[in-house]
Amino acid sequence: MLGYLIVEGRGAADRLLFALAERLRAEGWPLAGAVQVNDDSDGGPRCAMDLHVLAANQVVRISQNLGALSRGCRLDPQGLASAVGMAEAALAQGPRLCIVNKFGKTEIEGRGFRPLIGAALAQGTPVITSVSRGNLPEFQRFAEGMAEELPPDLEAGLGGGLAQRD
């Protein structure tokens, strides 16, 4: 199963997937993947982006400070690669679910968590991710009809629905 969420609002999908991961971990689910938590404590318009690697229980910074006037991509490719590597290692442990923070530009380009998603599905591990409306056509091409949109609700679509799929 390749489930995806479309959640409106800045950071809303990140918060939902983080809450889902926390809930499932509390229930004892072995998980692979990573969820994003942004740190906007400095009050600026651009927050620091961190990935919580679920199986490793580690936090990896995936943003880089390019300066206040920068308009370029702030994604730190080395940080992302580190998080992906830790998440890939978790697949060998046979997780019950793989959660990927998003299918974004990097995944559209064939990098980032895209290989992890494919590997998880190939071994029969369900995957949940989020997709923006703008990236949905590319995600659907990647999924080749295998993806299922899930309602962005922990009780109705995610928590209860996942337990029934096992």
MODELLER restraints for C-alpha pairs under 7 A, 6 or more apart:
rsr = mdl.restraints
at = mdl.atoms
rsr.add(forms.Gaussian(group=physical.xy_distance, feature=features.Distance(at['CA:1:A'], at['CA:126:A']), mean=4.73, stdev=0.5))
rsr.add(forms.Gaussian(group=physical.xy_distance, feature=features.Distance(at['CA:1:A'], at['CA:127:A']), mean=6.28, stdev=0.5))
rsr.add(forms.Gaussian(group=physical.xy_distance, feature=features.Distance(at['CA:1:A'], at['CA:147:A']), mean=6.99, stdev=0.5))
rsr.add(forms.Gaussian(group=physical.xy_distance, feature=features.Distance(at['CA:2:A'], at['CA:126:A']), mean=5.98, stdev=0.5))
rsr.add(forms.Gaussian(group=physical.xy_distance, feature=features.Distance(at['CA:2:A'], at['CA:127:A']), mean=4.92, stdev=0.5))
rsr.add(forms.Gaussian(group=physical.xy_distance, feature=features.Distance(at['CA:2:A'], at['CA:128:A']), mean=5.99, stdev=0.5))
rsr.add(forms.Gaussian(group=physical.xy_distance, feature=features.Distance(at['CA:2:A'], at['CA:146:A']), mean=6.43, stdev=0.5))
rsr.add(forms.Gaussian(group=physical.xy_distance, feature=features.Distance(at['CA:2:A'], at['CA:147:A']), mean=4.76, stdev=0.5))
rsr.add(forms.Gaussian(group=physical.xy_distance, feature=features.Distance(at['CA:2:A'], at['CA:148:A']), mean=6.20, stdev=0.5))
rsr.add(forms.Gaussian(group=physical.xy_distance, feature=features.Distance(at['CA:3:A'], at['CA:127:A']), mean=6.08, stdev=0.5))
rsr.add(forms.Gaussian(group=physical.xy_distance, feature=features.Distance(at['CA:3:A'], at['CA:128:A']), mean=4.63, stdev=0.5))
rsr.add(forms.Gaussian(group=physical.xy_distance, feature=features.Distance(at['CA:3:A'], at['CA:129:A']), mean=6.48, stdev=0.5))
rsr.add(forms.Gaussian(group=physical.xy_distance, feature=features.Distance(at['CA:3:A'], at['CA:147:A']), mean=5.61, stdev=0.5))
rsr.add(forms.Gaussian(group=physical.xy_distance, feature=features.Distance(at['CA:3:A'], at['CA:148:A']), mean=4.83, stdev=0.5))
rsr.add(forms.Gaussian(group=physical.xy_distance, feature=features.Distance(at['CA:3:A'], at['CA:149:A']), mean=5.74, stdev=0.5))
rsr.add(forms.Gaussian(group=physical.xy_distance, feature=features.Distance(at['CA:3:A'], at['CA:150:A']), mean=6.10, stdev=0.5))
rsr.add(forms.Gaussian(group=physical.xy_distance, feature=features.Distance(at['CA:4:A'], at['CA:128:A']), mean=5.46, stdev=0.5))
rsr.add(forms.Gaussian(group=physical.xy_distance, feature=features.Distance(at['CA:4:A'], at['CA:129:A']), mean=4.86, stdev=0.5))
rsr.add(forms.Gaussian(group=physical.xy_distance, feature=features.Distance(at['CA:4:A'], at['CA:130:A']), mean=5.13, stdev=0.5))
rsr.add(forms.Gaussian(group=physical.xy_distance, feature=features.Distance(at['CA:4:A'], at['CA:131:A']), mean=6.54, stdev=0.5))
rsr.add(forms.Gaussian(group=physical.xy_distance, feature=features.Distance(at['CA:4:A'], at['CA:147:A']), mean=6.95, stdev=0.5))
rsr.add(forms.Gaussian(group=physical.xy_distance, feature=features.Distance(at['CA:4:A'], at['CA:148:A']), mean=6.25, stdev=0.5))
rsr.add(forms.Gaussian(group=physical.xy_distance, feature=features.Distance(at['CA:4:A'], at['CA:149:A']), mean=4.99, stdev=0.5))
rsr.add(forms.Gaussian(group=physical.xy_distance, feature=features.Distance(at['CA:4:A'], at['CA:150:A']), mean=5.78, stdev=0.5))
rsr.add(forms.Gaussian(group=physical.xy_distance, feature=features.Distance(at['CA:5:A'], at['CA:129:A']), mean=6.39, stdev=0.5))
rsr.add(forms.Gaussian(group=physical.xy_distance, feature=features.Distance(at['CA:5:A'], at['CA:130:A']), mean=4.54, stdev=0.5))
rsr.add(forms.Gaussian(group=physical.xy_distance, feature=features.Distance(at['CA:5:A'], at['CA:131:A']), mean=6.11, stdev=0.5))
rsr.add(forms.Gaussian(group=physical.xy_distance, feature=features.Distance(at['CA:5:A'], at['CA:149:A']), mean=5.91, stdev=0.5))
rsr.add(forms.Gaussian(group=physical.xy_distance, feature=features.Distance(at['CA:5:A'], at['CA:150:A']), mean=5.48, stdev=0.5))
rsr.add(forms.Gaussian(group=physical.xy_distance, feature=features.Distance(at['CA:5:A'], at['CA:151:A']), mean=6.63, stdev=0.5))
rsr.add(forms.Gaussian(group=physical.xy_distance, feature=features.Distance(at['CA:5:A'], at['CA:152:A']), mean=6.00, stdev=0.5))
rsr.add(forms.Gaussian(group=physical.xy_distance, feature=features.Distance(at['CA:6:A'], at['CA:130:A']), mean=5.91, stdev=0.5))
rsr.add(forms.Gaussian(group=physical.xy_distance, feature=features.Distance(at['CA:6:A'], at['CA:131:A']), mean=5.53, stdev=0.5))
rsr.add(forms.Gaussian(group=physical.xy_distance, feature=features.Distance(at['CA:6:A'], at['CA:132:A']), mean=5.94, stdev=0.5))
rsr.add(forms.Gaussian(group=physical.xy_distance, feature=features.Distance(at['CA:6:A'], at['CA:133:A']), mean=6.87, stdev=0.5))
rsr.add(forms.Gaussian(group=physical.xy_distance, feature=features.Distance(at['CA:7:A'], at['CA:13:A']), mean=5.35, stdev=0.5))
rsr.add(forms.Gaussian(group=physical.xy_distance, feature=features.Distance(at['CA:7:A'], at['CA:152:A']), mean=6.40, stdev=0.5))
rsr.add(forms.Gaussian(group=physical.xy_distance, feature=features.Distance(at['CA:13:A'], at['CA:130:A']), mean=6.41, stdev=0.5))
rsr.add(forms.Gaussian(group=physical.xy_distance, feature=features.Distance(at['CA:14:A'], at['CA:35:A']), mean=6.60, stdev=0.5))
rsr.add(forms.Gaussian(group=physical.xy_distance, feature=features.Distance(at['CA:14:A'], at['CA:36:A']), mean=5.51, stdev=0.5))
rsr.add(forms.Gaussian(group=physical.xy_distance, feature=features.Distance(at['CA:14:A'], at['CA:37:A']), mean=6.44, stdev=0.5))
rsr.add(forms.Gaussian(group=physical.xy_distance, feature=features.Distance(at['CA:14:A'], at['CA:101:A']), mean=6.44, stdev=0.5))
rsr.add(forms.Gaussian(group=physical.xy_distance, feature=features.Distance(at['CA:17:A'], at['CA:35:A']), mean=6.40, stdev=0.5))
rsr.add(forms.Gaussian(group=physical.xy_distance, feature=features.Distance(at['CA:17:A'], at['CA:101:A']), mean=6.94, stdev=0.5))
rsr.add(forms.Gaussian(group=physical.xy_distance, feature=features.Distance(at['CA:18:A'], at['CA:35:A']), mean=5.66, stdev=0.5))
rsr.add(forms.Gaussian(group=physical.xy_distance, feature=features.Distance(at['CA:20:A'], at['CA:154:A']), mean=6.66, stdev=0.5))
rsr.add(forms.Gaussian(group=physical.xy_distance, feature=features.Distance(at['CA:29:A'], at['CA:96:A']), mean=6.33, stdev=0.5))
rsr.add(forms.Gaussian(group=physical.xy_distance, feature=features.Distance(at['CA:30:A'], at['CA:95:A']), mean=4.78, stdev=0.5))
rsr.add(forms.Gaussian(group=physical.xy_distance, feature=features.Distance(at['CA:30:A'], at['CA:96:A']), mean=5.56, stdev=0.5))
rsr.add(forms.Gaussian(group=physical.xy_distance, feature=features.Distance(at['CA:31:A'], at['CA:54:A']), mean=6.14, stdev=0.5))
rsr.add(forms.Gaussian(group=physical.xy_distance, feature=features.Distance(at['CA:31:A'], at['CA:55:A']), mean=5.81, stdev=0.5))
rsr.add(forms.Gaussian(group=physical.xy_distance, feature=features.Distance(at['CA:31:A'], at['CA:95:A']), mean=4.91, stdev=0.5))
rsr.add(forms.Gaussian(group=physical.xy_distance, feature=features.Distance(at['CA:31:A'], at['CA:96:A']), mean=5.97, stdev=0.5))
rsr.add(forms.Gaussian(group=physical.xy_distance, feature=features.Distance(at['CA:31:A'], at['CA:97:A']), mean=5.23, stdev=0.5))
rsr.add(forms.Gaussian(group=physical.xy_distance, feature=features.Distance(at['CA:31:A'], at['CA:98:A']), mean=5.72, stdev=0.5))
rsr.add(forms.Gaussian(group=physical.xy_distance, feature=features.Distance(at['CA:32:A'], at['CA:54:A']), mean=5.70, stdev=0.5))
rsr.add(forms.Gaussian(group=physical.xy_distance, feature=features.Distance(at['CA:32:A'], at['CA:55:A']), mean=5.42, stdev=0.5))
rsr.add(forms.Gaussian(group=physical.xy_distance, feature=features.Distance(at['CA:32:A'], at['CA:87:A']), mean=5.64, stdev=0.5))
rsr.add(forms.Gaussian(group=physical.xy_distance, feature=features.Distance(at['CA:32:A'], at['CA:90:A']), mean=5.45, stdev=0.5))
rsr.add(forms.Gaussian(group=physical.xy_distance, feature=features.Distance(at['CA:32:A'], at['CA:91:A']), mean=6.24, stdev=0.5))
rsr.add(forms.Gaussian(group=physical.xy_distance, feature=features.Distance(at['CA:32:A'], at['CA:95:A']), mean=5.91, stdev=0.5))
rsr.add(forms.Gaussian(group=physical.xy_distance, feature=features.Distance(at['CA:32:A'], at['CA:97:A']), mean=6.39, stdev=0.5))
rsr.add(forms.Gaussian(group=physical.xy_distance, feature=features.Distance(at['CA:32:A'], at['CA:98:A']), mean=4.54, stdev=0.5))
rsr.add(forms.Gaussian(group=physical.xy_distance, feature=features.Distance(at['CA:32:A'], at['CA:99:A']), mean=6.40, stdev=0.5))
rsr.add(forms.Gaussian(group=physical.xy_distance, feature=features.Distance(at['CA:33:A'], at['CA:53:A']), mean=6.04, stdev=0.5))
rsr.add(forms.Gaussian(group=physical.xy_distance, feature=features.Distance(at['CA:33:A'], at['CA:54:A']), mean=5.78, stdev=0.5))
rsr.add(forms.Gaussian(group=physical.xy_distance, feature=features.Distance(at['CA:33:A'], at['CA:87:A']), mean=4.86, stdev=0.5))
rsr.add(forms.Gaussian(group=physical.xy_distance, feature=features.Distance(at['CA:33:A'], at['CA:98:A']), mean=5.12, stdev=0.5))
rsr.add(forms.Gaussian(group=physical.xy_distance, feature=features.Distance(at['CA:33:A'], at['CA:99:A']), mean=4.85, stdev=0.5))
rsr.add(forms.Gaussian(group=physical.xy_distance, feature=features.Distance(at['CA:33:A'], at['CA:100:A']), mean=5.25, stdev=0.5))
rsr.add(forms.Gaussian(group=physical.xy_distance, feature=features.Distance(at['CA:34:A'], at['CA:51:A']), mean=5.86, stdev=0.5))
rsr.add(forms.Gaussian(group=physical.xy_distance, feature=features.Distance(at['CA:34:A'], at['CA:52:A']), mean=5.29, stdev=0.5))
rsr.add(forms.Gaussian(group=physical.xy_distance, feature=features.Distance(at['CA:34:A'], at['CA:53:A']), mean=4.32, stdev=0.5))
rsr.add(forms.Gaussian(group=physical.xy_distance, feature=features.Distance(at['CA:34:A'], at['CA:54:A']), mean=5.41, stdev=0.5))
rsr.add(forms.Gaussian(group=physical.xy_distance, feature=features.Distance(at['CA:34:A'], at['CA:87:A']), mean=6.88, stdev=0.5))
rsr.add(forms.Gaussian(group=physical.xy_distance, feature=features.Distance(at['CA:34:A'], at['CA:99:A']), mean=6.09, stdev=0.5))
rsr.add(forms.Gaussian(group=physical.xy_distance, feature=features.Distance(at['CA:34:A'], at['CA:100:A']), mean=5.35, stdev=0.5))
rsr.add(forms.Gaussian(group=physical.xy_distance, feature=features.Distance(at['CA:34:A'], at['CA:101:A']), mean=5.95, stdev=0.5))
rsr.add(forms.Gaussian(group=physical.xy_distance, feature=features.Distance(at['CA:35:A'], at['CA:51:A']), mean=5.45, stdev=0.5))
rsr.add(forms.Gaussian(group=physical.xy_distance, feature=features.Distance(at['CA:35:A'], at['CA:52:A']), mean=5.26, stdev=0.5))
rsr.add(forms.Gaussian(group=physical.xy_distance, feature=features.Distance(at['CA:35:A'], at['CA:53:A']), mean=6.75, stdev=0.5))
rsr.add(forms.Gaussian(group=physical.xy_distance, feature=features.Distance(at['CA:35:A'], at['CA:99:A']), mean=6.99, stdev=0.5))
rsr.add(forms.Gaussian(group=physical.xy_distance, feature=features.Distance(at['CA:35:A'], at['CA:100:A']), mean=6.22, stdev=0.5))
rsr.add(forms.Gaussian(group=physical.xy_distance, feature=features.Distance(at['CA:35:A'], at['CA:101:A']), mean=4.61, stdev=0.5))
rsr.add(forms.Gaussian(group=physical.xy_distance, feature=features.Distance(at['CA:36:A'], at['CA:49:A']), mean=6.93, stdev=0.5))
rsr.add(forms.Gaussian(group=physical.xy_distance, feature=features.Distance(at['CA:36:A'], at['CA:50:A']), mean=5.62, stdev=0.5))
rsr.add(forms.Gaussian(group=physical.xy_distance, feature=features.Distance(at['CA:36:A'], at['CA:51:A']), mean=4.43, stdev=0.5))
rsr.add(forms.Gaussian(group=physical.xy_distance, feature=features.Distance(at['CA:36:A'], at['CA:52:A']), mean=6.14, stdev=0.5))
rsr.add(forms.Gaussian(group=physical.xy_distance, feature=features.Distance(at['CA:36:A'], at['CA:101:A']), mean=5.73, stdev=0.5))
rsr.add(forms.Gaussian(group=physical.xy_distance, feature=features.Distance(at['CA:37:A'], at['CA:49:A']), mean=6.32, stdev=0.5))
rsr.add(forms.Gaussian(group=physical.xy_distance, feature=features.Distance(at['CA:37:A'], at['CA:50:A']), mean=5.35, stdev=0.5))
rsr.add(forms.Gaussian(group=physical.xy_distance, feature=features.Distance(at['CA:37:A'], at['CA:51:A']), mean=6.22, stdev=0.5))
rsr.add(forms.Gaussian(group=physical.xy_distance, feature=features.Distance(at['CA:38:A'], at['CA:47:A']), mean=6.01, stdev=0.5))
rsr.add(forms.Gaussian(group=physical.xy_distance, feature=features.Distance(at['CA:38:A'], at['CA:48:A']), mean=5.58, stdev=0.5))
rsr.add(forms.Gaussian(group=physical.xy_distance, feature=features.Distance(at['CA:38:A'], at['CA:49:A']), mean=4.59, stdev=0.5))
rsr.add(forms.Gaussian(group=physical.xy_distance, feature=features.Distance(at['CA:38:A'], at['CA:50:A']), mean=5.90, stdev=0.5))
rsr.add(forms.Gaussian(group=physical.xy_distance, feature=features.Distance(at['CA:39:A'], at['CA:47:A']), mean=5.42, stdev=0.5))
rsr.add(forms.Gaussian(group=physical.xy_distance, feature=features.Distance(at['CA:39:A'], at['CA:48:A']), mean=5.01, stdev=0.5))
rsr.add(forms.Gaussian(group=physical.xy_distance, feature=features.Distance(at['CA:39:A'], at['CA:49:A']), mean=6.41, stdev=0.5))
rsr.add(forms.Gaussian(group=physical.xy_distance, feature=features.Distance(at['CA:40:A'], at['CA:47:A']), mean=4.44, stdev=0.5))
rsr.add(forms.Gaussian(group=physical.xy_distance, feature=features.Distance(at['CA:40:A'], at['CA:48:A']), mean=6.42, stdev=0.5))
rsr.add(forms.Gaussian(group=physical.xy_distance, feature=features.Distance(at['CA:48:A'], at['CA:63:A']), mean=5.91, stdev=0.5))
rsr.add(forms.Gaussian(group=physical.xy_distance, feature=features.Distance(at['CA:49:A'], at['CA:61:A']), mean=5.97, stdev=0.5))
rsr.add(forms.Gaussian(group=physical.xy_distance, feature=features.Distance(at['CA:49:A'], at['CA:62:A']), mean=5.59, stdev=0.5))
rsr.add(forms.Gaussian(group=physical.xy_distance, feature=features.Distance(at['CA:49:A'], at['CA:63:A']), mean=5.21, stdev=0.5))
rsr.add(forms.Gaussian(group=physical.xy_distance, feature=features.Distance(at['CA:50:A'], at['CA:59:A']), mean=6.32, stdev=0.5))
rsr.add(forms.Gaussian(group=physical.xy_distance, feature=features.Distance(at['CA:50:A'], at['CA:60:A']), mean=5.47, stdev=0.5))
rsr.add(forms.Gaussian(group=physical.xy_distance, feature=features.Distance(at['CA:50:A'], at['CA:61:A']), mean=4.36, stdev=0.5))
rsr.add(forms.Gaussian(group=physical.xy_distance, feature=features.Distance(at['CA:50:A'], at['CA:62:A']), mean=5.57, stdev=0.5))
rsr.add(forms.Gaussian(group=physical.xy_distance, feature=features.Distance(at['CA:51:A'], at['CA:59:A']), mean=5.55, stdev=0.5))
rsr.add(forms.Gaussian(group=physical.xy_distance, feature=features.Distance(at['CA:51:A'], at['CA:60:A']), mean=5.20, stdev=0.5))
rsr.add(forms.Gaussian(group=physical.xy_distance, feature=features.Distance(at['CA:51:A'], at['CA:61:A']), mean=6.38, stdev=0.5))
rsr.add(forms.Gaussian(group=physical.xy_distance, feature=features.Distance(at['CA:51:A'], at['CA:62:A']), mean=6.81, stdev=0.5))
rsr.add(forms.Gaussian(group=physical.xy_distance, feature=features.Distance(at['CA:52:A'], at['CA:58:A']), mean=5.75, stdev=0.5))
rsr.add(forms.Gaussian(group=physical.xy_distance, feature=features.Distance(at['CA:52:A'], at['CA:59:A']), mean=4.48, stdev=0.5))
rsr.add(forms.Gaussian(group=physical.xy_distance, feature=features.Distance(at['CA:52:A'], at['CA:60:A']), mean=6.51, stdev=0.5))
rsr.add(forms.Gaussian(group=physical.xy_distance, feature=features.Distance(at['CA:53:A'], at['CA:59:A']), mean=6.13, stdev=0.5))
rsr.add(forms.Gaussian(group=physical.xy_distance, feature=features.Distance(at['CA:53:A'], at['CA:83:A']), mean=6.32, stdev=0.5))
rsr.add(forms.Gaussian(group=physical.xy_distance, feature=features.Distance(at['CA:53:A'], at['CA:87:A']), mean=6.41, stdev=0.5))
rsr.add(forms.Gaussian(group=physical.xy_distance, feature=features.Distance(at['CA:55:A'], at['CA:90:A']), mean=5.98, stdev=0.5))
rsr.add(forms.Gaussian(group=physical.xy_distance, feature=features.Distance(at['CA:56:A'], at['CA:86:A']), mean=6.77, stdev=0.5))
rsr.add(forms.Gaussian(group=physical.xy_distance, feature=features.Distance(at['CA:60:A'], at['CA:79:A']), mean=6.28, stdev=0.5))
rsr.add(forms.Gaussian(group=physical.xy_distance, feature=features.Distance(at['CA:60:A'], at['CA:83:A']), mean=6.30, stdev=0.5))
rsr.add(forms.Gaussian(group=physical.xy_distance, feature=features.Distance(at['CA:61:A'], at['CA:79:A']), mean=5.96, stdev=0.5))
rsr.add(forms.Gaussian(group=physical.xy_distance, feature=features.Distance(at['CA:62:A'], at['CA:75:A']), mean=5.75, stdev=0.5))
rsr.add(forms.Gaussian(group=physical.xy_distance, feature=features.Distance(at['CA:62:A'], at['CA:76:A']), mean=4.94, stdev=0.5))
rsr.add(forms.Gaussian(group=physical.xy_distance, feature=features.Distance(at['CA:62:A'], at['CA:79:A']), mean=4.73, stdev=0.5))
rsr.add(forms.Gaussian(group=physical.xy_distance, feature=features.Distance(at['CA:62:A'], at['CA:80:A']), mean=5.44, stdev=0.5))
rsr.add(forms.Gaussian(group=physical.xy_distance, feature=features.Distance(at['CA:63:A'], at['CA:74:A']), mean=5.30, stdev=0.5))
rsr.add(forms.Gaussian(group=physical.xy_distance, feature=features.Distance(at['CA:63:A'], at['CA:75:A']), mean=4.61, stdev=0.5))
rsr.add(forms.Gaussian(group=physical.xy_distance, feature=features.Distance(at['CA:63:A'], at['CA:76:A']), mean=4.98, stdev=0.5))
rsr.add(forms.Gaussian(group=physical.xy_distance, feature=features.Distance(at['CA:64:A'], at['CA:74:A']), mean=5.29, stdev=0.5))
rsr.add(forms.Gaussian(group=physical.xy_distance, feature=features.Distance(at['CA:64:A'], at['CA:75:A']), mean=6.23, stdev=0.5))
rsr.add(forms.Gaussian(group=physical.xy_distance, feature=features.Distance(at['CA:64:A'], at['CA:76:A']), mean=5.55, stdev=0.5))
rsr.add(forms.Gaussian(group=physical.xy_distance, feature=features.Distance(at['CA:65:A'], at['CA:74:A']), mean=6.80, stdev=0.5))
rsr.add(forms.Gaussian(group=physical.xy_distance, feature=features.Distance(at['CA:66:A'], at['CA:74:A']), mean=6.73, stdev=0.5))
rsr.add(forms.Gaussian(group=physical.xy_distance, feature=features.Distance(at['CA:80:A'], at['CA:112:A']), mean=6.75, stdev=0.5))
rsr.add(forms.Gaussian(group=physical.xy_distance, feature=features.Distance(at['CA:81:A'], at['CA:112:A']), mean=6.82, stdev=0.5))
rsr.add(forms.Gaussian(group=physical.xy_distance, feature=features.Distance(at['CA:84:A'], at['CA:112:A']), mean=6.77, stdev=0.5))
rsr.add(forms.Gaussian(group=physical.xy_distance, feature=features.Distance(at['CA:84:A'], at['CA:113:A']), mean=6.11, stdev=0.5))
rsr.add(forms.Gaussian(group=physical.xy_distance, feature=features.Distance(at['CA:88:A'], at['CA:116:A']), mean=6.05, stdev=0.5))
rsr.add(forms.Gaussian(group=physical.xy_distance, feature=features.Distance(at['CA:91:A'], at['CA:120:A']), mean=6.78, stdev=0.5))
rsr.add(forms.Gaussian(group=physical.xy_distance, feature=features.Distance(at['CA:95:A'], at['CA:125:A']), mean=6.95, stdev=0.5))
rsr.add(forms.Gaussian(group=physical.xy_distance, feature=features.Distance(at['CA:96:A'], at['CA:125:A']), mean=6.30, stdev=0.5))
rsr.add(forms.Gaussian(group=physical.xy_distance, feature=features.Distance(at['CA:97:A'], at['CA:125:A']), mean=5.78, stdev=0.5))
rsr.add(forms.Gaussian(group=physical.xy_distance, feature=features.Distance(at['CA:97:A'], at['CA:126:A']), mean=5.23, stdev=0.5))
rsr.add(forms.Gaussian(group=physical.xy_distance, feature=features.Distance(at['CA:97:A'], at['CA:127:A']), mean=6.01, stdev=0.5))
rsr.add(forms.Gaussian(group=physical.xy_distance, feature=features.Distance(at['CA:98:A'], at['CA:125:A']), mean=6.72, stdev=0.5))
rsr.add(forms.Gaussian(group=physical.xy_distance, feature=features.Distance(at['CA:98:A'], at['CA:126:A']), mean=6.17, stdev=0.5))
rsr.add(forms.Gaussian(group=physical.xy_distance, feature=features.Distance(at['CA:98:A'], at['CA:127:A']), mean=4.70, stdev=0.5))
rsr.add(forms.Gaussian(group=physical.xy_distance, feature=features.Distance(at['CA:98:A'], at['CA:128:A']), mean=6.45, stdev=0.5))
rsr.add(forms.Gaussian(group=physical.xy_distance, feature=features.Distance(at['CA:99:A'], at['CA:127:A']), mean=5.70, stdev=0.5))
rsr.add(forms.Gaussian(group=physical.xy_distance, feature=features.Distance(at['CA:99:A'], at['CA:128:A']), mean=4.95, stdev=0.5))
rsr.add(forms.Gaussian(group=physical.xy_distance, feature=features.Distance(at['CA:99:A'], at['CA:129:A']), mean=5.94, stdev=0.5))
rsr.add(forms.Gaussian(group=physical.xy_distance, feature=features.Distance(at['CA:100:A'], at['CA:128:A']), mean=6.26, stdev=0.5))
rsr.add(forms.Gaussian(group=physical.xy_distance, feature=features.Distance(at['CA:100:A'], at['CA:129:A']), mean=4.83, stdev=0.5))
rsr.add(forms.Gaussian(group=physical.xy_distance, feature=features.Distance(at['CA:101:A'], at['CA:129:A']), mean=5.68, stdev=0.5))
rsr.add(forms.Gaussian(group=physical.xy_distance, feature=features.Distance(at['CA:101:A'], at['CA:130:A']), mean=6.29, stdev=0.5))
rsr.add(forms.Gaussian(group=physical.xy_distance, feature=features.Distance(at['CA:102:A'], at['CA:129:A']), mean=5.17, stdev=0.5))
rsr.add(forms.Gaussian(group=physical.xy_distance, feature=features.Distance(at['CA:102:A'], at['CA:130:A']), mean=4.51, stdev=0.5))
rsr.add(forms.Gaussian(group=physical.xy_distance, feature=features.Distance(at['CA:102:A'], at['CA:131:A']), mean=5.78, stdev=0.5))
rsr.add(forms.Gaussian(group=physical.xy_distance, feature=features.Distance(at['CA:103:A'], at['CA:129:A']), mean=6.54, stdev=0.5))
rsr.add(forms.Gaussian(group=physical.xy_distance, feature=features.Distance(at['CA:103:A'], at['CA:130:A']), mean=6.16, stdev=0.5))
rsr.add(forms.Gaussian(group=physical.xy_distance, feature=features.Distance(at['CA:103:A'], at['CA:131:A']), mean=5.42, stdev=0.5))
rsr.add(forms.Gaussian(group=physical.xy_distance, feature=features.Distance(at['CA:104:A'], at['CA:131:A']), mean=6.87, stdev=0.5))
rsr.add(forms.Gaussian(group=physical.xy_distance, feature=features.Distance(at['CA:104:A'], at['CA:135:A']), mean=6.64, stdev=0.5))
rsr.add(forms.Gaussian(group=physical.xy_distance, feature=features.Distance(at['CA:106:A'], at['CA:112:A']), mean=5.51, stdev=0.5))
rsr.add(forms.Gaussian(group=physical.xy_distance, feature=features.Distance(at['CA:107:A'], at['CA:113:A']), mean=6.12, stdev=0.5))
rsr.add(forms.Gaussian(group=physical.xy_distance, feature=features.Distance(at['CA:107:A'], at['CA:114:A']), mean=4.98, stdev=0.5))
rsr.add(forms.Gaussian(group=physical.xy_distance, feature=features.Distance(at['CA:108:A'], at['CA:138:A']), mean=6.43, stdev=0.5))
rsr.add(forms.Gaussian(group=physical.xy_distance, feature=features.Distance(at['CA:117:A'], at['CA:127:A']), mean=6.76, stdev=0.5))
rsr.add(forms.Gaussian(group=physical.xy_distance, feature=features.Distance(at['CA:120:A'], at['CA:126:A']), mean=6.93, stdev=0.5))
rsr.add(forms.Gaussian(group=physical.xy_distance, feature=features.Distance(at['CA:150:A'], at['CA:157:A']), mean=5.78, stdev=0.5))
rsr.add(forms.Gaussian(group=physical.xy_distance, feature=features.Distance(at['CA:151:A'], at['CA:157:A']), mean=5.07, stdev=0.5))
